Amino acid sequence: MGKLVRDKIPDIIRRDGREPVVTVLDEAGFREALLAKLFEESTELSEAPPAQVPEEIADVLEVLHTLARVHGQDWRDIERLADAKRAERGGFDDRLYLG
């Protein structure tokens, strides 16, 4: 079973002396693969030791940026929307848990 990888990964594999099997996804397949990648990266973040947390957050962020682009959204608009929601509903700084 394959997975979505960053653009330079096939070249890195080739430099290592191996030949990757690469498929270019259509739009629907790409969106589906991006969502799967988001779950993969989120899982890696949840399991990461503290020293690796920044790198895993960066991976999640890269997937989110790409999801925004494929859905025709500008990241600045997403940030403005997040700011508006934070102003209206707050963030998560207070660690509140409804149970």
C-alpha positions as CSV (number, residue, x, y, z in Angstrom):
1,M,0.0,0.0,0.0
2,G,1.4,3.4,-0.9
3,K,1.2,6.7,0.7
4,L,1.6,10.4,-0.2
5,V,5.2,11.6,0.1
6,R,6.9,15.0,-0.2
7,D,8.0,16.0,-3.7
8,K,11.7,15.3,-3.2
9,I,11.4,11.9,-1.6
10,P,11.7,9.9,-4.9
11,D,15.0,11.7,-5.7
12,I,16.3,10.9,-2.2
13,I,15.4,7.3,-2.7
14,R,17.2,7.3,-6.1
15,R,20.3,8.8,-4.5
16,D,20.2,5.9,-2.1
17,G,20.5,3.5,-5.1
18,R,16.9,2.4,-5.2
19,E,14.1,3.0,-7.8
20,P,10.8,4.2,-6.3
21,V,7.5,3.3,-7.9
22,V,5.7,6.7,-8.2
23,T,2.2,7.5,-9.3
24,V,0.9,11.1,-9.9
25,L,-2.6,11.3,-8.4
26,D,-5.6,12.9,-10.0
27,E,-7.4,15.7,-8.0
28,A,-9.8,13.4,-6.2
29,G,-7.1,10.9,-5.3
30,F,-4.8,13.7,-4.1
31,R,-7.5,15.1,-1.8
32,E,-8.1,11.7,-0.4
33,A,-4.4,11.0,0.1
34,L,-3.9,14.4,1.8
35,L,-6.6,13.6,4.3
36,A,-5.0,10.2,5.0
37,K,-1.6,12.0,5.3
38,L,-3.2,14.4,7.8
39,F,-4.3,11.4,10.0
40,E,-0.8,9.8,9.6
41,E,1.0,13.0,10.6
42,S,-1.4,13.6,13.5
43,T,-0.8,10.1,14.8
44,E,3.0,10.6,14.5
45,L,2.6,13.9,16.5
46,S,0.6,12.2,19.2
47,E,3.3,9.5,19.6
48,A,6.3,11.8,19.3
49,P,8.8,12.3,22.1
50,P,9.1,15.9,23.2
51,A,12.2,16.6,21.1
52,Q,10.4,15.6,17.9
53,V,7.2,17.5,18.5
54,P,8.2,20.6,16.5
55,E,9.1,18.5,13.5
56,E,5.8,16.7,13.6
57,I,3.8,19.9,14.0
58,A,5.7,21.2,10.9
59,D,4.6,18.1,9.0
60,V,0.9,18.6,10.0
61,L,1.2,22.2,9.0
62,E,2.6,21.4,5.6
63,V,-0.4,19.0,5.0
64,L,-2.8,21.7,6.1
65,H,-1.3,24.3,3.8
66,T,-1.6,21.9,0.9
67,L,-5.2,21.1,1.8
68,A,-6.0,24.8,1.8
69,R,-4.4,25.2,-1.7
70,V,-6.2,22.3,-3.3
71,H,-9.5,23.6,-2.0
72,G,-8.7,27.0,-3.5
73,Q,-8.1,28.7,-0.2
74,D,-5.5,31.3,0.6
75,W,-3.6,30.5,3.9
76,R,-4.0,34.1,5.0
77,D,-7.8,33.8,4.7
78,I,-7.6,30.6,6.8
79,E,-5.6,32.4,9.5
80,R,-8.1,35.3,9.5
81,L,-10.9,32.8,9.9
82,A,-9.0,31.1,12.8
83,D,-8.4,34.5,14.4
84,A,-12.1,35.4,14.1
85,K,-13.2,32.1,15.7
86,R,-10.6,32.6,18.5
87,A,-12.0,36.1,19.2
88,E,-15.6,34.8,19.2
89,R,-15.2,31.4,20.9
90,G,-11.7,31.6,22.5
91,G,-8.8,29.3,22.0
92,F,-7.7,26.3,24.1
93,D,-5.3,28.1,26.5
94,D,-7.6,27.4,29.5
95,R,-7.5,23.6,29.0
96,L,-11.2,23.3,29.4
97,Y,-12.7,19.8,29.0
98,L,-16.5,19.3,28.8
99,G,-17.5,16.0,30.2
